[in-house]
Amino acid sequence: MQSHSMPVSGDSGHYLKLIEGATAIRRHVDLLDWLQGDVQQCLPHDILLAGWGNFQEGSIRHDIVSRLPGARSYAVGTDGLPFLLGKFHESWVLAGRQPNSLDFRNFEYLLGNASLPDSFGSALRNMRSVLIHGMRDERGQYECLYVLLSVHEIPAESASGAIKVLMPFIDSALRQVAQLPQQQKPFAKSPRVVQEEIFGLSEREIQIMDWVAMGKTNSEIGSILNISGFTVKNHMQRIFQKLNVFNRAQAVSKINGVIFNG
């Protein structure tokens, strides 16, 4: 587990008050009140997205804590959360598993084109900034990821320090909350399995579509995967046929539409 040190400044009393509040959390409503109360002073956010499990395999459970309409743990539009959490996890790993501040517009393409009113996708479209941090459970051999999303800019420097201090207590608070019925079911299939089963995409075609969704050209994808741009073009033609679409934008939209909207 990661080590975290308490601040030595005059903020110590504030942190101690927050930590004391975390120990009393037993219900989701308690957690919501705590996060939307004094915690906002050091970690301003509108949505807390938590994910845990095997991120490499996409076997991830999640929880959402927010007052926003549609931002509920198993609301419409949350089916694709393992995919989104996987992308957040990749960014956190690339940052050396340290607090990572990002512009949410870098991830907005994952939402596809359609977001129903009061759905989770609709709530996400209003987000501006992201702060990601997590913990690794060395005993259970899985990781817990915590993603703060805000319609405003999250102050990177101060919030990164605060989340380092409060992370163990946020994690502990969530562990004290009774599981929802959906969280007691087996892990959902990963989006990669969904793409294989619904669309019949091969592992290579899924890899290519991951990069297409990030805006990479055939030549760039070829360099990344160590294949020729011509080979990528041939793969794209087969992908279009399997998805029954005519261009890259339609392909990305169709895959994300199924992943996020079922």
N, C-alpha and C positions, 0 to 999 in steps of 0.2 A: 504494500500500500504506500501511497505517497505521503510524505511528511509535510505538515503545514504548521507554520509558526504564527502565533498571535502577534498583532501589531504592537509596537512599543510606544506609539504616540497616544494622544489624548482620546483616540478613537476606541481604545480598549474597553472602556465602560460601555460604549454603544454595542460593541460586538458581544460582550458578555451578556447583555440584556437580550440580544437576538438569540444567542445560544440557549439561554434559559428558556426562552419561548419555544424553541424547537423541541425541547425535551417533553413538552406537554402535548405534542401533536399525536392524535390517534385517528382522526377522520380526515377525509378529503377537504371538508369545509374548514377544519382547523389549519390544514396546510395552506389552503388558499388565503385565509385571513392573515396568516403569518407572512406569506410571500408578498401579499399586496399591502401589508402594513409597513412597519419600520424597515423591513428588508429593502423596500423600494429606494430608501435614501442612499444605499450603497450599491444596489443591483437593480436599477430601474429596468422594468420589462413588462410586457403585456402577456406573454405566453412563456411558460416553462414546459419544455418538451424533454421528457426523460426516456431513455432507451437502455435496455440491458439484454445481454445474451451473447451469442457468437456472431460478431459483425462480419467475419470473413464468410460465413455460410449464409448470412442473411436471416438467421434464426433469432429474431429480436422481439421482445415484448416492449410495450411502451405505456406511458402515462402522460396526460396533458393536464396542466393546471392553469386555468385562466378564467377571467370573467367575461371574455368576449363571446358573442353569439357564435355557435358552431365550433368553438374550440373546446371540445369535450373528448375524452379519451377514446371513445368509439363512435364518434359522430360520423355523418356522411362525409366521405372524402378522406378517411384515415386509413383505408386499406393499403395505400402505397407508402405508409410511413416507414416500413423497413428500408425501402429504397432511399428515401430522403435522409433517414438517420445514417444509412451507410455512407452517403456522400459527406454528411457532417463529420462522421467518424474518420473518413479519409483525410479531411482537412485538418482535423485535430492531430492525427498521427503525423502528418507532414509538418506540423508545427512543433514536433517533438513532445507531444502530449502535454503541452502547456496551454494556458488560456489563450484562445484564438478569437480575435474580433474580425468580423467579415461583413461585407455588404450583402444583404439578402438578395439583391438583384443578380448575384452570381449563381443563385440556385432557383430563381423564379421559373426558368425554362422547364424545370421538373414538374411543374404544376399542370402542364398542358394548356389547352385553350379554354376548356369549360370548367367553371366552378359554380356550383349551385348556390343560390342565396342562403346565407346562414350555414354553409358547410365549412369544414375545416380549410379547404382550399381557398374559399372566399376570405376567411380570416387571415390566411397567410399572405394573400396578395397585398395586404396593407402594411406588411412588415418592411422595415427599412434596414435594421441592423441586427446582427447575430453575435452572441458571445458563447463560445463552446468550451467546455472543460469536462473532465471525466475522472474516473478512478478505475483501477484494475483490482479485481478480487483475486489475489494469488491463490487462495484456498479453493475457490470455486472455478478458477481459470476462465473467468469471463470479465467483461468490462461493462461499466455503467457510464453512460454519456448523458450530460445535462446541457441543454441548449436553451439559452435565453433569447427571445425575440422581442423586438420593440418597434413600434411605429415611429419612434424617434431615434436619434443617435445615442447609442450606449457609450458613455465615456470610457474609452478603451483602457487607459492606464489605471484609473482608480477602480474600475469594475473588475479588471483582471486581478488586482491585488485582493479585492474583497472576495471574489469567488474562490481564490486559493484558501482563504481563511474559512469561509463558510461551507465549502464543498462537503467536508465530512458530516456536517450537521444537516445539510440538505439531503444527503444520501441517507443518513440515519432516520430523518423524519419520514422519508418516503417508505423506508423499510418498516416503520411502525404503523403505517396506514394499512387497513385491511384491503386485501386484493379485491378488485372487481371480478365479477363472474367470468368475463372474457379473458382475464389474465390467468385464470386457473385452467384454461384449455391448453392443448398442445400448441407449440409455436406455429405461427402461420408459415405458409410456404414463402420462400424468398421470391422477390420479383424475377430473378433469373429463372427459377423453376416455372413461374407463371409464363414467362416469355417462351420457354421451351414447350410447355404443354398447350398453351392457347394458340400461339402463332407458329410453332414448329421451328423456331430459330435454333440454329446450331450454336455451340459455345463461341465459335469465331464470329458468327453474325451478331451475337449479343455483345461481344467485345467491341465490334465495329460500331454498333448502334450507341453504345455508351459514349464513344468519342464523337459520333455525329451529333448527339444531343448537346455536346459541349462546343459545337460549332467548328470542329476540325474538318479540313478539306480531305479529299481522298489521298492526296500526296502526303499530308501531315500524318494521317492515320497509318499509311503505309510505312512511313519512317518509324512511327511508334511501335508498330507490330512487326517490323522487319519483313514486310512483304511489299510488292510493287503497288503503285497507285492503280495500275490496270487491274490487278487482282482484287483490290478494294472495290473498284468499279463493278466488276463481275459479281462480287458478293452483294453489292447494293442492288443490282438488278434482281437477284434472287430474293432479297429481303422485300423489295417492292412487290414482287409477285406473291409472296407469302402473306403480306399484310394487305394486299389489294389496294395499294396506294400508288401515286404517280411521282412523288417527290420526297425529299428528305424531311421537310417540315411536316408533311402529312404523316410520315412514318413515326417521327418523334411524338406527334400529337396522339396518334392511335395507341401507341404503346403506353404512354403516360395516362391516357384516358382510361385504359383497362386497369392499370396498376392502381390509380388513385380513386376511380369511381366504380370499380368492380364490373 
